[in-house]
Every structure is written in structure tokens, then in C-alpha cells.
Amino acid sequence: MGAMSESRDWPLWEVFVRSRGGLAHKHVGSVHAADAKMAVEAARDTYTRRMEGVSFWVVPSAAITASDPADSGPLFEPAEDKIYRHPTFYKIPDVIKHI
């Protein structure tokens, strides 16, 4: 029981996996680990046991800063007037995947 309670005191790391080349990394979960090397090993053992990915990232949870969902209006509304950023003006060839 001592090792189990000790591991809960370790920092929390967020795990992101990229399933194939060309795709974005996606958040898949979290692991507790004493350091980055241990977090990489724990992420590998926990989230890529069946060859689900080609690469992954581990990021200390404490290093992540998130916006408040209550602020989504003022935060994202300015993007609405920049229509040139929307992909509706571009024709993407059928041979292009993962966009």
C-alpha cells in the first residue's frame, strides 16, 4: 500500500497520442509519474499496448492553461469577422486526406 499511495503523490501528466503520420495528437488520458521519463513509459504501457499510435506526448498537467468556458463568447467572437480563415473558399483535392 505504501507504493500505491506514493504514486498518487506524483505529478499528473496528460497523454496525447498520434494514431498515424499526418494526423494531430489527441488527448487520450492521464498518468501519474515521478518524472518525464517515467511518464513516457507509463503512457506507452497504458495507451499504446496494441500499437494504437506512432508517437505520443506527455505534458505535466500543471503546465496546461485552459480558457474558461464562460468566456467563450468574448474569446471566440472576434474570429467570426475573419471569413478568409474559413476553408469554404478552397477546393481540397480528393487525394488529400486528414484535413
C-alpha positions, 0 to 999 in steps of 0.5 A: 500500500505504501507504493500505491499511495506514493504514486498518487503523490506524483505529478499528473501528466496528460497523454496525447497520442498520434494514431498515424503520420499526418494526423494531430495528437489527441488527448487520450488520458492521464498518468501519474509519474515521478518524472518525464521519463517515467511518464513516457513509459507509463503512457506507452504501457497504458495507451499504446499496448496494441500499437494504437499510435506512432508517437505520443506526448506527455505534458505535466498537467500543471503546465496546461492553461485552459480558457474558461468556458464562460468566456467563450463568447468574448474569446471566440467572437472576434474570429467570426469577422475573419471569413478568409480563415474559413476553408469554404473558399478552397477546393481540397483535392480528393487525394488529400486526406486528414484535413 
